[in-house]
Amino acid sequence: MQQLAAEPSGEELSLAERAYRAIRDRLVMLEIRPGAPINEDQLGQSLGVGRTPVREALKRLQYERLITTYPRRGTFATDVNITDLAHISEVRQELEPLAAAQAARRATAADRATLTAVLRELESVDPGRQDAAELMRLDLQVHRAIYAATHNPYLEDTLVRHDNLATRIWCLFIDRLPDMAGHVEEHGPLIESIVAGDPDKASELARSHVVGFERAIRDAI
């Protein structure tokens, strides 16, 4: 599966961490559909890991609201509930601008190199040819790179979880959203402001992006 962010290589990750990231991204991208049953053995076989790493991963994913377990019924991918959009957006409208501003202040040379590389990918997007799923993966990659550049693990963890939930909503309505490429390309000026070390502009652009996301989803409903 395509790696979504500048993360450590597989050799540097535990089996449980590798299982967690792979299953997480399948759930976020709706490759595991909302409401679908979660089969530990099948997941383990597809990932090439045993049952224990999968179980450890699923415990984390339940905490992150990506899966849910019902007594005597089993474990399922969480439904995507559009009523959650307002709650998720409320959190992101406060924290995304903070993250963008902190990234502009704290980004290291390595962070700026990563963000610049992502910016080059954005600039190569072909609106007429780019697959919607590829665009969503690029969107996740941008956000995760920005969060990492804050160098605040608590802020990063919170925003990754909320961005994952927002992306599931986005993916659910992806066929009704006419300008996916435009939404993803909006990140260009945001990345440029972070790389340039302009926290005020970065914060303003991040807030506008989150507000635009919620508006686009509501228009599509």
Salt bridges, closest charged atoms under 4 A:
GLU7 OE1 - ARG21 NH1 3.09
GLU7 OE2 - ARG24 NH2 3.62
GLU17 OE2 - ARG21 NE 2.77
GLU17 OE1 - ARG60 NH1 2.60
ASP25 OD1 - ARG24 NE 3.09
ASP25 OD1 - ARG144 NH2 2.95
GLU31 OE2 - ARG137 NH2 2.34
GLU40 OE1 - ARG55 NE 2.85
ASP41 OD1 - ARG51 NH2 2.55
GLU96 OE2 - ARG92 NH2 3.22
GLU96 OE1 - HIS143 ND1 3.74
ASP111 OD2 - HIS151 NE2 2.54
GLU123 OE1 - ARG120 NH1 3.24
ASP139 OD2 - HIS143 NE2 3.79
ASP139 OD1 - HIS183 NE2 3.49
ASP139 OD1 - HIS187 NE2 3.46
ASP157 OD2 - ARG161 NE 3.40
ASP163 OD1 - ARG92 NH2 3.39
GLU186 OE1 - HIS209 ND1 2.82
GLU214 OE2 - ARG218 NH2 3.14
